[in-house]
C-alpha cells in the first residue's frame, strides 16, 4: 500500500534519487542484515555491522571480520543479471580493498604548478 502511494507521487519522484545507502552498523547492534524500507529508489544498499565469525580459509577455520551488506533492487527497473554482476563486483571490491585504494602520494610524486622546467 505504502509503495503504491509513493509510486504515484510525481513530486516525490522528482525529489528522490536512484540509489539509497543506509548504514545501520554504527549502532553496535551486531551482525544481521538490514531491511530497507519501501522507497522509490531502484537500488538500496544497507550496510550492517562487521562482526568476527568463523570462516574457512585455505582449508583451516579462522576467525575473520564479516561485513553484513544487504542490496535490494526493484526488478521493475533493473534486470536480475546486471544486478547480480553489480553485487559480485561490489563484493570483490570489498574483499580486495587494495583494488580500490588510491595510490600513496610521496614527496617525489607531488607536482608543483607555475614553475618553469
HUPE-V792512 format. One line per field, one symbol per residue. ss: DSSP state (h for helix, s for strand, l for the rest). psi: psi as a letter, one per 20 degrees, with the letter a starting at -180 (. if undefined). Layout:
ss = ???
psi = ???
This chain:
ss = lhhhhhhhlhhhhhhlllssssslhhhlllllllllllllllsssssssssssssssllssssssssssssssllllllhhhhhhhhhhhhhhhhlhhhlllllllhhhllllllll
psi = gghgghhiohgghhiqbippppoihiikiaarqqopqpaipipppoobrpqpqpqpoljqpqpqpppppppqqoiihpqhghghhghggggggghmhhhipqqqorhiippqqjqq.
